[in-house]
Amino acid sequence: MKRVNISSGAVWEDLVGYSRAVRIGNQIEISGTTSVDGETVIGKGDLYRQTIYIFQKIEKTLIEAGASINDIVRTRMYVTDISKWEEAGRAHSEFLKDIKPATSMIEVKRLIDPDLLIEIEVTALIQK
């Protein structure tokens, strides 16, 4: 099967050696995604807004990879404050309520920028 690396053009991809997403066959893996646009954190201090922005970025990446949000089968959410889980959960539901992928929400000590409250990874399988 052919491997397709999808880039967002972020400088970090070459520095760290990763792709925004990788598609092999009908499977797409999307790297940890945060609410950063360029060098600006979108939704600073607002977990719900950050989560919405991340899913908008993920949806664009899926489309570029030839998939849609409906193809998501797994999400992993890394949050810096699990006591605010409902904010992330509400945003997750707005995109995936009818799809109901397998999911995890894990509290982490911190993310790469202290203003980031959540990072999300996604696995999608394109239905044939």
C-alpha positions as CSV (number, residue, x, y, z in Angstrom):
1,M,0.0,0.0,0.0
2,K,1.1,3.5,-0.8
3,R,2.1,5.8,2.1
4,V,1.0,9.4,1.8
5,N,2.4,12.0,4.3
6,I,0.3,15.1,4.7
7,S,2.0,18.3,5.9
8,S,0.5,21.4,7.4
9,G,3.7,23.3,6.5
10,A,4.5,24.0,10.2
11,V,8.2,24.5,10.9
12,W,8.0,21.9,13.7
13,E,7.4,19.1,11.2
14,D,10.9,19.2,9.7
15,L,12.5,20.1,13.1
16,V,11.0,17.1,14.9
17,G,10.5,14.8,11.9
18,Y,6.8,14.2,11.7
19,S,3.8,14.7,9.5
20,R,0.5,16.3,10.3
21,A,-1.1,13.1,9.1
22,V,-0.2,9.8,7.4
23,R,-2.5,7.8,5.2
24,I,-1.8,4.2,4.3
25,G,-4.6,2.5,2.4
26,N,-7.8,3.4,4.0
27,Q,-6.2,4.3,7.4
28,I,-5.3,7.8,8.4
29,E,-3.4,8.7,11.6
30,I,-3.5,12.4,12.6
31,S,-0.7,13.6,14.9
32,G,-1.4,15.4,18.1
33,T,-3.2,18.6,17.2
34,T,-3.4,21.7,19.3
35,S,-5.2,25.1,18.9
36,V,-2.2,26.9,17.4
37,D,-2.5,29.0,14.3
38,G,1.0,30.0,13.2
39,E,2.4,31.1,16.6
40,T,-0.9,32.2,18.1
41,V,-2.8,30.0,20.6
42,I,-6.5,30.2,19.7
43,G,-8.9,30.1,22.7
44,K,-6.3,31.0,25.3
45,G,-7.7,30.0,28.7
46,D,-10.8,28.3,27.2
47,L,-10.7,24.5,26.9
48,Y,-14.0,24.4,25.0
49,R,-12.9,26.9,22.3
50,Q,-9.5,25.2,21.9
51,T,-11.2,21.8,21.4
52,I,-13.6,23.2,18.8
53,Y,-10.6,24.8,16.9
54,I,-8.7,21.5,17.0
55,F,-11.6,19.6,15.6
56,Q,-11.9,22.1,12.8
57,K,-8.2,21.6,12.0
58,I,-8.6,17.9,12.1
59,E,-11.6,18.0,9.8
60,K,-9.6,20.0,7.2
61,T,-6.8,17.5,7.4
62,L,-9.2,14.6,6.9
63,I,-10.6,16.2,3.8
64,E,-7.1,16.7,2.5
65,A,-6.4,13.0,3.1
66,G,-9.6,12.0,1.2
67,A,-11.7,11.3,4.3
68,S,-14.3,13.0,6.4
69,I,-15.1,13.5,10.1
70,N,-17.5,10.5,9.7
71,D,-14.5,8.2,9.2
72,I,-13.0,8.9,12.7
73,V,-12.9,5.6,14.7
74,R,-10.6,6.8,17.6
75,T,-9.8,10.0,19.5
76,R,-7.2,10.6,22.2
77,M,-7.5,13.8,24.2
78,Y,-4.7,14.9,26.4
79,V,-5.9,17.6,28.8
80,T,-3.9,19.6,31.4
81,D,-6.9,19.8,33.8
82,I,-9.2,16.8,33.9
83,S,-11.6,18.6,36.2
84,K,-12.7,20.6,33.2
85,W,-13.4,17.4,31.2
86,E,-17.0,18.5,30.4
87,E,-15.8,21.4,28.3
88,A,-13.7,19.1,26.1
89,G,-16.4,16.5,26.1
90,R,-19.1,19.0,24.9
91,A,-16.9,20.1,22.0
92,H,-16.1,16.5,21.1
93,S,-19.8,15.7,21.1
94,E,-20.6,18.6,18.8
95,F,-18.4,16.9,16.1
96,L,-18.8,13.2,16.9
97,K,-22.0,12.7,18.8
98,D,-23.5,10.5,16.0
99,I,-20.2,8.9,15.1
100,K,-19.3,7.8,18.6
101,P,-15.6,6.8,18.1
102,A,-13.6,5.0,20.7
103,T,-12.0,7.7,22.8
104,S,-9.7,8.4,25.7
105,M,-9.3,11.6,27.8
106,I,-6.0,11.6,29.7
107,E,-4.7,14.3,32.1
108,V,-1.1,15.3,31.4
109,K,1.2,17.5,33.5
110,R,1.6,20.0,30.7
111,L,1.8,20.5,26.9
112,I,4.6,22.2,24.9
113,D,3.1,25.7,25.5
114,P,1.6,26.6,28.9
115,D,-1.4,28.2,27.1
116,L,-2.4,24.9,25.5
117,L,-5.0,23.1,27.5
118,I,-5.6,20.1,25.1
119,E,-4.0,18.1,22.4
120,I,-5.9,15.6,20.3
121,E,-4.9,12.6,18.2
122,V,-7.2,10.9,15.7
123,T,-7.4,7.6,13.8
124,A,-9.8,7.4,10.8
125,L,-10.7,4.5,8.6
126,I,-12.2,5.3,5.3
127,Q,-15.3,3.2,4.7
128,K,-15.2,1.4,1.3
